[in-house]
Amino acid sequence: MSQYDLVVIGTGPGGYVCAIKAAQLGLKVAVVEKRATHGGTCLNIGCIPSKALLHASEMFEEAGHGLDVLGIKLNKPKLDLPVMMKHKQDVIDANVGGVGFLFKKNKIDAFHGIGKILAAGKVEVTAEDGKVSQIEAKNIVIATGSDVMPLPGVEIDEKQVVSSTGALELEKVPGKLVVVGGGVIGLELGSVWNRLGSQVTVVEFMDKILGPMDGDVSKQFQRMLKKQGMEFKLSSKVTGVARKGKGLAVTVEPAAGGDAETIDADIVLVAIGRRPYTEGLGLEEAGVALDERGRVKTDGHYRTNVDGIYAIGDVIVGPMLAHKAEDEGVALAEMLAGQAGHVNYDVIPGVVYTQPEVASVGKTEEELKAAGVNYKAGKFPFAANGRARAMNHTDGFVKVLADAETDRVLGAHIVGFGAGEMIHEVAVLMEFGGSSEDLGRTCHAHPTMSEAVKEAGLATFFKPIHT
């Protein structure tokens, strides 16, 4: 029986980063992964493949509609979906192969199969061929991530009624696509197929898209997506999906109750959220406590109620984001090696990788109002930014929120081209407790899109220059 300092169950972003960091700090590490490849949902069927399709579909859209104004004349582009899907798979293969290489480089032993915790310090691994082995370790980390949240009464077959997994594998562009859920995953994948030619309708239970994101961002972003051809039914719920010839009939009702209507669809994408994946881990038998939402209960140091068993990532409380899981993996590895690991949960950026992108870090105006915080806000539109005009990307704005008394930045929200990259200068500023004046007085290269971030800082503590 193998003996380790640490065994990590699950090799998604949280698990593989935790394993690598622990090995770098001198621990003997093993990982257990049920898939044939490492990287979890993110690298195999989530973040990475979706970004490959998002980029490819954006290039297709730009070739067909965005270049004439720049003096570039092209014939109408033709979609070769199998080649686009091959690009996606090539990206997946490169990334998961990279994780495998890093495990070998850091002398981490990888076990493929279903991991089950028998007790503190003992993990059983059942391989695909049925062979069972055991691993002993001083510490066990649960990093099994999350799974698709099902829609009651609607069966996902990954052919016509699909989750995000099936939506990344469609063999042809659907004529009509109904997306159930106006959150990040639904909008990203809906925008991919919209650009490739689908008529997309988003059905959202709440009265706004993007759930907890800033209200200003949500409203303007929805207008942008509507201009791109996407349709929205807010404050609505899908109560049934039935076969109708070769297609589907989707029953939609007002969220508050009322008369139902039927929408025709070729494909229905269920994207109403994700839930922690704890099935088959033996947590009940091992005595590991879960909360009311099925998440593993942990303290401030990722410890469960069972000594020597820890949990990180989507399987515990907090935003289900790959980078949040990665930071928790690093912090826990440092703690297990006798160091002081830490994650600042007030500075975790979130990005919607549509076109334009949406990015957020820190508090929203709605959260600050609800908490009774006296704050000030500054906004700057990309329409007033020289680089944005030059690139024909003038949609959107930057908004900065700061404490009214101390001027410390409490949050920032960007909708616009490259928002996912620009948000990080505000994240760094917030990590060091910076003010909106600090942001506004920091010299930014001209002409850049990032000057809009500087101008939003100026607008927050005094006045912007260019509006």
C-alpha positions as CSV (number, residue, x, y, z in Angstrom):
1,M,0.0,0.0,0.0
2,S,1.4,3.4,-1.1
3,Q,2.1,6.0,1.6
4,Y,1.7,9.7,0.9
5,D,1.7,13.1,2.7
6,L,-1.2,14.2,0.6
7,V,-3.8,12.6,-1.7
8,V,-6.0,14.9,-3.8
9,I,-9.3,13.5,-5.1
10,G,-10.1,15.4,-8.4
11,T,-7.6,17.1,-10.7
12,G,-9.6,20.1,-11.9
13,P,-8.0,23.6,-11.4
14,G,-8.3,23.4,-7.6
15,G,-7.0,19.8,-7.2
16,Y,-4.1,19.9,-9.7
17,V,-2.9,23.2,-8.4
18,C,-3.1,22.1,-4.8
19,A,-1.1,18.9,-5.7
20,I,1.6,20.8,-7.6
21,K,2.0,23.4,-4.9
22,A,2.3,20.8,-2.2
23,A,4.9,18.8,-4.2
24,Q,6.9,22.0,-4.8
25,L,6.9,22.5,-1.0
26,G,8.4,19.1,-0.4
27,L,5.3,16.8,0.3
28,K,4.9,13.4,-1.3
29,V,1.7,13.7,-3.3
30,A,-0.8,11.5,-5.2
31,V,-3.9,12.4,-7.1
32,V,-7.0,10.4,-8.0
33,E,-8.9,11.3,-11.2
34,K,-12.0,9.5,-12.6
35,R,-11.4,10.8,-16.1
36,A,-8.8,9.4,-18.5
37,T,-7.4,13.0,-18.6
38,H,-6.7,15.5,-16.0
39,G,-8.0,19.1,-15.7
40,G,-11.6,18.4,-14.5
41,T,-14.6,20.1,-16.0
42,C,-12.7,23.3,-16.7
43,L,-10.1,21.9,-19.1
44,N,-12.2,19.0,-20.6
45,I,-15.8,20.2,-20.9
46,G,-16.0,23.7,-19.5
47,C,-13.8,26.8,-19.4
48,I,-11.2,26.0,-22.0
49,P,-13.3,24.4,-24.8
50,S,-15.9,27.1,-24.4
51,K,-13.3,29.8,-24.8
52,A,-12.0,28.1,-27.9
53,L,-15.5,28.2,-29.5
54,L,-16.1,31.7,-28.3
55,H,-13.0,33.0,-29.9
56,A,-13.6,31.0,-33.2
57,S,-17.2,32.2,-33.4
58,E,-16.1,35.8,-32.7
59,M,-13.7,35.6,-35.6
60,F,-16.4,34.2,-37.9
61,E,-18.7,37.0,-36.9
62,E,-16.1,39.7,-37.5
63,A,-15.1,38.3,-40.8
64,G,-18.7,38.4,-41.9
65,H,-19.8,41.8,-40.5
66,G,-17.1,43.7,-38.8
67,L,-14.4,44.4,-41.3
68,D,-16.1,46.4,-44.0
69,V,-16.0,49.6,-41.9
70,L,-12.2,49.1,-41.7
71,G,-11.9,49.0,-45.5
72,I,-11.4,45.2,-45.6
73,K,-13.6,43.6,-48.2
74,L,-14.2,39.8,-47.9
75,N,-16.6,37.4,-49.4
76,K,-19.2,36.0,-47.0
77,P,-17.4,33.5,-44.7
78,K,-18.3,29.9,-44.8
79,L,-18.6,27.9,-41.6
80,D,-16.7,24.6,-41.4
81,L,-18.0,23.4,-38.0
82,P,-16.0,20.1,-37.9
83,V,-12.8,22.1,-38.3
84,M,-13.9,24.6,-35.6
85,M,-14.6,21.6,-33.3
86,K,-11.2,20.1,-34.1
87,H,-9.6,23.4,-33.0
88,K,-11.5,23.1,-29.7
89,Q,-10.3,19.5,-29.2
90,D,-6.7,20.5,-30.0
91,V,-6.9,23.1,-27.3
92,I,-8.3,20.7,-24.8
93,D,-5.6,18.1,-25.6
94,A,-2.8,20.6,-25.2
95,N,-4.1,21.8,-21.9
96,V,-4.8,18.4,-20.3
97,G,-1.5,17.1,-21.6
98,G,0.2,20.0,-19.9
99,V,-1.2,19.0,-16.5
100,G,0.0,15.5,-17.0
101,F,3.5,16.8,-17.8
102,L,3.4,19.0,-14.7
103,F,2.5,16.0,-12.5
104,K,5.5,14.0,-13.8
105,K,7.8,17.0,-13.5
106,N,6.8,17.4,-9.8
107,K,6.9,13.6,-9.1
108,I,3.2,13.4,-8.4
109,D,1.7,9.9,-8.7
110,A,-1.6,9.8,-10.6
111,F,-4.2,7.1,-10.0
112,H,-7.1,6.9,-12.5
113,G,-10.4,5.6,-11.2
114,I,-13.3,6.5,-8.8
115,G,-11.9,7.7,-5.5
116,K,-13.7,6.8,-2.2
117,I,-12.7,7.8,1.2
118,L,-12.8,4.8,3.5
119,A,-11.7,6.7,6.6
120,A,-9.3,9.5,7.6
121,G,-6.0,8.6,5.9
122,K,-7.4,5.9,3.5
123,V,-8.7,6.3,-0.1
124,E,-9.9,3.4,-2.2
125,V,-9.5,3.7,-6.0
126,T,-11.7,1.6,-8.4
127,A,-10.2,1.7,-11.9
128,E,-12.3,1.4,-15.0
129,D,-11.4,-2.3,-15.4
130,G,-12.8,-2.9,-11.9
131,K,-9.4,-3.3,-10.2
132,V,-9.4,-1.9,-6.7
133,S,-6.4,-0.4,-4.9
134,Q,-5.9,1.6,-1.7
135,I,-3.8,4.7,-0.9
136,E,-2.8,5.8,2.5
137,A,-2.0,9.5,3.2
138,K,-1.7,11.8,6.2
139,N,-4.0,14.2,4.5
140,I,-6.9,13.9,2.0
141,V,-8.2,16.8,-0.1
142,I,-11.7,16.7,-1.7
143,A,-11.5,18.7,-4.9
144,T,-14.2,17.0,-6.9
145,G,-15.8,20.2,-8.3
146,S,-19.4,20.5,-9.4
147,D,-21.9,19.0,-11.8
148,V,-24.7,20.4,-13.9
149,M,-27.8,21.4,-12.0
150,P,-30.8,19.5,-13.5
151,L,-34.1,21.2,-14.4
152,P,-37.0,19.4,-12.6
153,G,-39.2,17.6,-15.1
154,V,-36.8,18.0,-18.0
155,E,-34.5,15.1,-19.0
156,I,-31.1,16.0,-20.4
157,D,-30.1,13.6,-23.2
158,E,-27.1,15.6,-24.5
159,K,-28.6,15.4,-28.0
160,Q,-31.5,17.7,-28.2
161,V,-31.8,18.7,-24.5
162,V,-28.3,19.5,-23.6
163,S,-26.2,20.7,-20.7
164,S,-23.1,22.8,-21.3
165,T,-21.3,19.6,-22.1
166,G,-23.6,18.7,-25.0
167,A,-23.7,22.4,-26.2
168,L,-20.0,22.1,-26.8
169,E,-20.4,19.0,-29.0
170,L,-23.3,19.9,-31.4
171,E,-22.8,18.5,-34.9
172,K,-24.7,21.3,-36.6
173,V,-25.9,24.8,-35.9
174,P,-29.4,24.6,-34.5
175,G,-32.0,26.7,-36.3
176,K,-33.6,27.7,-33.0
177,L,-31.9,27.4,-29.6
178,V,-33.6,28.0,-26.3
179,V,-31.3,28.7,-23.4
180,V,-32.8,28.0,-19.9
181,G,-30.9,30.4,-17.6
182,G,-29.5,33.8,-18.2
183,G,-26.3,33.3,-16.2
184,V,-22.6,33.2,-17.4
185,I,-22.7,29.7,-18.9
186,G,-26.0,30.2,-20.8
187,L,-25.0,33.6,-22.2
188,E,-21.5,32.4,-23.3
189,L,-22.7,29.3,-25.1
190,G,-25.8,31.1,-26.4
191,S,-23.7,33.8,-27.9
192,V,-21.5,31.2,-29.6
193,W,-24.4,29.6,-31.5
194,N,-26.0,33.0,-32.1
195,R,-22.9,34.1,-34.0
196,L,-22.9,30.9,-36.0
197,G,-26.4,31.4,-37.1
198,S,-28.9,30.2,-34.4
199,Q,-32.0,32.1,-33.4
200,V,-31.4,32.2,-29.6
201,T,-34.0,32.8,-26.9
202,V,-32.9,33.1,-23.3
203,V,-35.5,32.2,-20.6
204,E,-34.5,33.6,-17.2
205,F,-36.3,33.2,-13.9
206,M,-35.1,36.5,-12.4
207,D,-36.0,39.9,-13.8
208,K,-32.4,40.5,-15.0
209,I,-29.6,38.5,-16.6
210,L,-26.3,37.7,-14.9
211,G,-27.9,37.3,-11.5
212,P,-25.8,38.9,-8.8
213,M,-23.7,41.1,-11.1
214,D,-24.0,44.9,-11.0
215,G,-27.4,46.2,-12.2
216,D,-26.0,48.8,-14.6
217,V,-23.8,46.2,-16.3
218,S,-26.7,43.7,-16.6
219,K,-29.1,46.2,-18.2
220,Q,-26.6,47.6,-20.7
221,F,-25.2,44.1,-21.5
222,Q,-28.7,42.8,-22.2
223,R,-29.2,45.6,-24.7
224,M,-26.0,44.7,-26.4
225,L,-26.9,41.0,-26.7
226,K,-30.4,41.9,-28.0
227,K,-28.7,44.1,-30.7
228,Q,-26.7,41.1,-31.7
229,G,-29.9,39.1,-32.2
230,M,-30.5,37.3,-28.9
231,E,-34.0,37.4,-27.5
232,F,-34.9,37.4,-23.8
233,K,-37.8,36.3,-21.7
234,L,-37.2,37.5,-18.2
235,S,-39.2,36.7,-15.0
236,S,-40.1,33.4,-16.8
237,K,-39.6,29.7,-16.2
238,V,-39.5,26.6,-18.3
239,T,-42.0,24.1,-17.0
240,G,-41.7,21.4,-19.7
241,V,-40.0,20.3,-22.9
242,A,-41.8,17.9,-25.3
243,R,-40.9,16.3,-28.6
244,K,-42.6,18.0,-31.6
245,G,-41.8,16.2,-34.8
246,K,-38.0,16.4,-35.2
247,G,-37.9,19.4,-32.8
248,L,-39.0,20.4,-29.4
249,A,-41.8,22.4,-27.8
250,V,-40.8,24.4,-24.8
251,T,-43.4,25.4,-22.3
252,V,-42.7,28.8,-20.7
253,E,-44.7,30.4,-17.8
254,P,-44.3,33.7,-15.9
255,A,-42.2,33.1,-12.8
256,A,-45.0,34.7,-10.7
257,G,-47.6,32.5,-12.3
258,G,-49.9,33.0,-15.3
259,D,-50.7,31.8,-18.7
260,A,-48.2,29.5,-20.4
261,E,-46.8,29.9,-23.9
262,T,-45.0,27.4,-26.2
263,I,-41.7,28.1,-28.0
264,D,-40.4,25.9,-30.8
265,A,-36.8,24.8,-30.5
266,D,-34.3,22.5,-32.2
267,I,-32.0,22.4,-29.2
268,V,-32.7,23.3,-25.5
269,L,-29.7,24.2,-23.4
270,V,-30.2,23.8,-19.6
271,A,-27.9,26.2,-17.9
272,I,-29.5,27.0,-14.5
273,G,-26.4,26.5,-12.4
274,R,-24.1,23.9,-11.0
275,R,-24.1,21.8,-7.8
276,P,-21.3,20.3,-5.7
277,Y,-20.2,16.8,-6.9
278,T,-19.9,14.5,-3.9
279,E,-21.5,11.3,-5.3
280,G,-19.8,8.1,-4.5
281,L,-17.0,9.7,-2.3
282,G,-18.0,7.8,0.8
283,L,-18.5,11.1,2.8
284,E,-21.4,9.9,4.8
285,E,-19.6,6.7,5.8
286,A,-16.5,8.6,6.7
287,G,-18.5,11.0,8.8
288,V,-17.8,14.2,6.7
289,A,-20.5,16.7,7.2
290,L,-22.4,18.5,4.4
291,D,-24.4,21.7,4.6
292,E,-28.0,22.2,3.5
293,R,-27.0,22.7,-0.2
294,G,-24.9,19.6,-0.3
295,R,-21.5,21.4,0.0
296,V,-18.8,20.0,2.2
297,K,-18.6,21.9,5.4
298,T,-15.2,23.5,6.2
299,D,-13.7,25.9,8.6
300,G,-11.6,28.9,7.7
301,H,-8.7,26.6,6.9
302,Y,-10.5,24.2,4.6
303,R,-10.7,21.5,7.3
304,T,-13.8,19.3,7.5
305,N,-15.1,17.9,10.7
306,V,-12.9,14.8,10.3
307,D,-9.3,15.3,11.1
308,G,-7.0,15.0,8.1
309,I,-9.8,15.5,5.5
310,Y,-10.0,18.9,3.7
311,A,-12.0,20.3,0.8
312,I,-11.6,23.1,-1.7
313,G,-13.2,24.6,-4.8
314,D,-16.7,24.2,-6.1
315,V,-17.5,21.5,-3.5
316,I,-17.4,24.1,-0.7
317,V,-19.0,27.5,-0.1
318,G,-18.2,30.4,-2.4
319,P,-18.3,31.3,-6.0
320,M,-17.9,28.3,-8.4
321,L,-14.8,29.7,-10.2
322,A,-11.7,27.9,-11.4
323,H,-9.4,30.7,-10.1
324,K,-11.0,30.7,-6.7
325,A,-10.4,26.9,-6.5
326,E,-6.8,27.4,-7.6
327,D,-6.1,30.0,-4.9
328,E,-7.7,27.7,-2.3
329,G,-5.5,24.9,-3.5
330,V,-2.4,27.0,-3.1
331,A,-3.4,28.3,0.3
332,L,-4.2,24.8,1.6
333,A,-0.9,23.3,0.3
334,E,0.9,26.1,2.1
335,M,-0.9,25.4,5.3
336,L,-0.2,21.6,5.1
337,A,3.5,22.5,4.6
338,G,3.5,24.6,7.8
339,Q,3.2,28.0,6.1
340,A,0.4,30.6,6.3
341,G,-1.9,30.3,3.3
342,H,-4.6,32.8,2.6
343,V,-7.3,33.7,0.1
344,N,-8.8,37.2,0.0
345,Y,-12.5,36.5,-0.9
346,D,-13.2,40.2,-1.4
347,V,-11.0,40.3,-4.4
348,I,-12.0,37.5,-6.7
349,P,-12.7,38.7,-10.2
350,G,-15.5,37.2,-12.4
351,V,-15.6,37.4,-16.2
352,V,-18.3,36.6,-18.8
353,Y,-16.3,35.8,-22.0
354,T,-18.8,37.0,-24.5
355,Q,-18.2,39.8,-27.0
356,P,-18.1,42.3,-25.5
357,E,-16.8,40.8,-22.2
358,V,-18.2,41.6,-18.8
359,A,-15.8,41.7,-15.8
360,S,-16.4,42.4,-12.1
361,V,-14.5,42.4,-8.9
362,G,-15.5,43.4,-5.4
363,K,-18.9,44.8,-4.4
364,T,-21.8,45.9,-6.6
365,E,-23.8,49.0,-6.0
366,E,-26.7,46.9,-4.9
367,E,-24.6,45.1,-2.3
368,L,-23.2,48.4,-0.9
369,K,-26.7,49.9,-0.7
370,A,-28.0,46.8,1.1
371,A,-25.1,46.9,3.6
372,G,-25.7,50.6,4.3
373,V,-22.2,51.6,3.1
374,N,-21.7,55.2,2.2
375,Y,-20.0,55.0,-1.2
376,K,-19.3,57.0,-4.4
377,A,-19.3,55.8,-8.0
378,G,-17.5,57.0,-11.1
379,K,-18.2,55.8,-14.7
380,F,-16.4,56.3,-18.0
381,P,-17.7,55.2,-21.4
382,F,-15.5,53.5,-24.0
383,A,-17.2,55.7,-26.5
384,A,-15.0,58.5,-25.2
385,N,-11.8,56.4,-25.4
386,G,-9.5,57.0,-28.4
387,R,-8.2,53.4,-28.7
388,A,-11.7,52.1,-28.5
389,R,-12.8,54.3,-31.4
390,A,-9.8,53.3,-33.4
391,M,-10.7,49.6,-33.0
392,N,-14.4,50.1,-33.4
393,H,-15.1,48.7,-29.9
394,T,-16.9,51.6,-28.3
395,D,-19.7,49.7,-26.5
396,G,-19.7,49.6,-22.7
397,F,-18.2,51.4,-19.8
398,V,-16.0,51.1,-16.7
399,K,-17.5,51.8,-13.2
400,V,-15.5,52.2,-10.0
401,L,-17.0,52.1,-6.5
402,A,-15.2,53.6,-3.5
403,D,-15.8,54.3,0.1
404,A,-17.1,57.8,0.4
405,E,-14.9,58.6,3.4
406,T,-11.7,56.7,2.9
407,D,-11.8,56.6,-1.0
408,R,-10.7,52.9,-0.8
409,V,-11.9,51.0,-3.9
410,L,-14.6,48.5,-3.0
411,G,-15.5,47.2,-6.4
412,A,-15.2,47.7,-10.2
413,H,-17.4,46.6,-13.1
414,I,-16.5,46.7,-16.8
415,V,-18.5,45.8,-19.8
416,G,-16.5,46.2,-23.1
417,F,-13.9,44.7,-25.4
418,G,-11.1,43.2,-23.3
419,A,-12.8,43.7,-20.0
420,G,-11.5,40.4,-18.7
421,E,-8.0,41.6,-18.9
422,M,-8.6,45.1,-17.7
423,I,-10.3,44.1,-14.5
424,H,-7.0,42.8,-13.0
425,E,-5.4,46.2,-12.5
426,V,-8.3,47.0,-10.2
427,A,-7.9,43.6,-8.5
428,V,-4.3,44.4,-7.7
429,L,-5.2,47.9,-6.5
430,M,-7.8,46.4,-4.2
431,E,-5.4,43.8,-2.9
432,F,-3.1,46.6,-1.7
433,G,-6.0,48.7,-0.3
434,G,-5.7,51.3,-3.0
435,S,-8.0,54.3,-3.5
436,S,-9.8,55.6,-6.6
437,E,-7.4,58.6,-6.5
438,D,-4.5,56.1,-6.7
439,L,-6.1,54.6,-9.7
440,G,-6.8,57.9,-11.4
441,R,-3.3,59.3,-10.7
442,T,-1.5,56.2,-12.0
443,C,0.0,57.0,-15.5
444,H,-1.6,54.8,-18.2
445,A,-0.1,54.4,-21.7
446,H,-1.9,56.3,-24.4
447,P,-3.8,55.2,-26.5
448,T,-5.1,52.1,-24.6
449,M,-8.5,50.8,-23.6
450,S,-7.2,50.7,-20.0
451,E,-7.2,54.5,-20.0
452,A,-11.0,54.1,-19.4
453,V,-10.2,52.4,-16.1
454,K,-8.0,55.4,-15.1
455,E,-10.7,57.8,-16.2
456,A,-13.3,55.9,-14.1
457,G,-11.0,56.3,-11.1
458,L,-10.7,60.0,-11.8
459,A,-14.5,60.2,-12.1
460,T,-14.9,58.5,-8.7
461,F,-12.6,60.8,-6.6
462,F,-13.1,64.1,-8.6
463,K,-13.9,64.5,-12.3
464,P,-12.8,62.6,-15.5
465,I,-10.8,64.5,-18.1
466,H,-12.3,63.2,-21.3
467,T,-16.1,63.4,-20.6
